[in-house]
Amino acid sequence: MVELMSELDSMEQMVVKAMQEIGATKDASPKTADDIAKKCNRPKGLINNKLVNLIQKGVVKRIAREKAAGYYLLHKI
């Protein structure tokens, strides 16, 4: 997974680090894009775009929920 971090752009790396720090590391503890945006101190729209990229790269999983989708990391880095 360490090699994968080098394939991510700096914002994607920031999102992954923020997700680790707030505990979005397993399906039992997904976090919202709002939670991640607050931790990164970046606009939610930017974070959503990066989350989509990370999902496409197989780093993040999205869970549809009633109010807001949850996201968690698929791999430990």
C-alpha positions in Angstrom: 0.0 0.0 0.0 3.0 2.3 0.6 3.7 2.2 -3.2 0.0 3.2 -3.7 0.5 6.4 -1.7 3.2 7.5 -4.2 0.6 7.1 -7.0 -1.8 9.5 -5.3 -1.7 13.3 -5.8 -1.0 15.5 -2.7 -4.7 16.2 -2.1 -5.6 12.5 -2.3 -2.8 11.8 0.2 -4.2 14.5 2.5 -7.7 12.8 2.3 -6.2 9.4 3.1 -4.3 10.8 6.1 -7.3 12.6 7.4 -9.4 9.5 7.1 -6.8 7.5 9.1 -6.7 10.2 11.8 -10.5 10.3 12.3 -10.8 6.5 12.3 -12.4 5.9 8.9 -10.5 2.6 8.6 -13.2 -0.1 8.5 -16.7 -0.6 7.4 -18.0 -0.3 11.0 -16.8 3.2 11.3 -17.4 5.1 8.0 -17.1 8.9 8.0 -19.0 11.5 5.9 -17.4 13.8 3.4 -18.2 16.6 5.8 -16.1 14.9 8.5 -13.2 14.5 6.1 -13.5 18.0 4.8 -13.4 19.5 8.3 -10.3 17.5 9.2 -8.6 18.6 5.9 -9.8 22.1 6.3 -10.8 22.1 2.6 -14.1 22.7 0.7 -16.5 19.7 0.7 -16.7 19.8 -3.1 -13.0 19.3 -3.5 -13.0 16.5 -0.9 -15.9 14.8 -2.8 -14.0 14.9 -6.0 -10.9 13.4 -4.4 -13.1 10.7 -2.7 -14.5 9.8 -6.2 -10.9 9.5 -7.5 -9.9 7.3 -4.5 -12.9 5.1 -5.0 -11.9 4.6 -8.6 -8.3 3.7 -7.5 -9.6 1.1 -5.0 -8.4 3.0 -2.0 -11.8 4.1 -0.5 -15.2 2.4 -0.3 -18.5 4.4 -0.2 -21.5 3.2 1.7 -24.9 4.6 0.9 -26.8 5.5 4.0 -30.1 7.3 4.9 -28.7 10.8 5.4 -25.2 11.0 4.1 -22.9 8.5 2.4 -20.1 7.1 4.5 -16.5 6.5 3.4 -13.8 4.3 4.8 -10.3 3.1 3.7 -10.0 -0.3 2.2 -6.3 -0.8 3.1 -4.0 0.1 5.9 -1.2 2.4 4.9 
